[in-house]
Amino acid sequence: MPSVSDILDTMDYGTAPESNAHAVAWLKQHEAGFGHFINGVFTKPSPKGFDVANPANGQKLARVSLGSAADVDAAVKAARKAFGAWSKLSGHERARHLYAIARIIQKRERFLSVLETMDNGKPIRESRDIDIPLVARHFYHHAGWAELIADEFPGHQPVGVCGQIIPWNFPLLMLAWKIAPALAAGNTVVLKPAEFTPLTALAFAEICREAGLPPGVVNIVTGDGATGAALVEHTGVDKIAFTGSTDVGRLIRKATAGSGKKLSLELGGKSPFIVHEDADLDAAVEGVVDAIWFNQGQVCCAGSRILVQEGIAPRFLAKLRRRMQSLRVGDPLDKSIDMGAIVDPVQLTRINELVEKGKAEGGTLLQASCELPTSGNWFAPAIFTDVEPSSTVMDVEIFGPVAAVMSFRTPEEAVQIANHTRYGLAATVWSENINLALDTAARVKAGVVWINSTNLFDAAAGFGGNKESGFGREGGREGMYEYLVPAWEAALKPVAPVKAAPLSALPPESVEASAIDRTAKLYIGGKQARPDAGYSYSVYGAKGKAIGQAGLGNRKDIRNAVEAAGKASGWSSATAHNRAQVLYYIAENLSARVEEFTARLRQMGASTKDAKAEVEASLARIFWYAAQADKYDGRVHSTKSRHVTLAMNEPWGVMGVVCPDEMPLLGFVSLVMPAIAMGNRVVAVPSPRAPLAVTDLYQVFDTSDVPGGVVNIVTGERDELAKTLAEHDEVAALWYFGPGVKAVEVASAGNLKATRASAKPRDWLSRMQGQGSEYLRSAVQVKNIWVPYGE
Ligand code: NAI
């Protein structure tokens, strides 16, 4: 035993193990193995099962059932059966259930923390101080949403049965992020925990029973990827919420395409951690500890790309190396441990492989020389230097305690490197200059940005990403919308798709041969443009008579239009007031031409009455969105004390808008106006059979100060053009109204763009169906920026 003077010399301290007696006793009770939790009871452990091990020593903790398609089916049926009564409870009654769960979780905090640490390998300090308190917080917060549901989300209803699939890095916290909002909104759920870490979900099932939750409201089916896939494919499921790897997210996007299932995906990341030269370096170094060594770096929003301004890089690196060396790695149940075990040998192998690749590519690995336990899965904290933006370790999510460090010269360059990734989940910015910090936060493509802090979470703030980090938000008001649907939308009836004959191409000669060239061209970059291939097609009126021709656009035209929209980025940074002015101007110029547009709609088949109503409604709608341009804004969330958490509405950037057949002018206006009012630039495909009222708008746009490239219009075969839009990497979001939903959703899986696609015709004249915050909300994504204050 060291003497006091030894200790003062070394400043080393001993172990402080947390007792796991309670968790061990619980595991002993379940020695015979766990079944699934279906319809309020545990099924008998199935003969097909798998062992769950403690990552810190490799010892078996429990045996868990491997969910089959039949188990998933039983759980979905139970959830469906429970849905009726559960969704009809008042918000207050549901709130009481959620409060009851929250209170039991609080009472069991120590047990759950220990169990989580044994199952996952994370330090008890983290499960005790971060994971489990946030779990309780999430249920309390969402009990509040349940209470307020009728007031805060009028006209909305629950989606139905939700299939939820979670990863192993924050097992109970991810469960809470999924189950709490789903239940608050009135849904029932089938949740599949990750195969490495199912134990706290099973303990949670017991809590549901103890809290008196009605049977079938929460069902837990344990299993692997195949179990998850069975849940995704089950036709009785109305929504899938998934957190995990981008590859599986992409599979799920494809598997759910065309099914009508609502989808939210929270996927991987490679988040930048930017240290400007005026940062408080000691604080930033502590930030790195929380960014990449928290949870052994197995964090989707880990700050794994550390970007340091050139002038301070050597000093910062020296401090960082010193701090890294002082980290304590070992028994996760030891309260004085900083880093625990890697979740599974499979994950450890993956980390090792990527690290080897990083070294082979010329990176220098600096790793803490700490002593690691002899059994279990361990990886000492590390950083890579001598890397480039395209190095594997700067590009690929390692999901381990390894960050790559690079320097940058100017703040401009920092943003450029930060955005050089296919991900867009989170970012951290360190600077004592609030202007610089906020400017960087605004320009980094990420769903969450932490200023002078990192990895902060709270139930009141949304969390989620952009680009290949997925779409949808969890937490806060924005997260609630993922589990709700407008009642009118849920009531829309599908129609049998009409197989339209392909548009017949007229070669260029036939157009030039006609006496007057009446071919409406495309509208790209603020200019009328001939279609790339030179073809056009006839547009027919009510009596089947050709009334004009429209350009037959192709892939190349879409690409040109996307390029033009990309260049018009000034629109996204223009003030909302400026955008409102332009929209008012469009409305004013259209109002001077009401008769002409009415005549055009009549010519394309509408009755006089309908044509008039459509033009009037289009006008009113443009005014409405002009009025909203500077009013549909963000919020400040109440999260932690001495923090402002800004929820900023950001435009997607370039959006594809594929318009419906019904109401060709109003359909276009109802979609394009909210998109541009919120700062997006659009590439729109009008109704193929009745495009002429939209092509007549070119002149209106030309005379209304709409900057070139903000609205681009490509006429032609809808589904062919939609596919190119869906596949295009520069298109961040896509709205599609037409019969080809499935093909569009499959194609969108490439860059995991957010799509909103429907084959169900809606009544565009109705203010409820055709206009409103529903459209504005999907024209933006919320970026949460956390700003601490105080000295
Ligand atoms: P994963 O994405 O395979 O697993 C996540 C969950 O999805 C698990 O519950 C799994 O059983 C389930 N799943 C797997 N295949 C499925 C399918 N085809 N259909 C439905 N569900 C399916 O992640 P994994 O293999 O555990 O980790 C691999 C890598 O993924 C990690 O190294 C890390 O880079 C990343 N990852 C990212 C996470 C995040 O939070 N962003 C979480 C976990 C992993």
Residues whose N, C-alpha, C, O or C-beta is under 5 A from the ligand:
A	BS01	NAI	I165 I166 P167 W168 K192 P193 A194 E195 G223 D224 G225 G228 A229 T243 G244 S245 V248 L251 E266 L267 G268 C300 E397 I398 F399
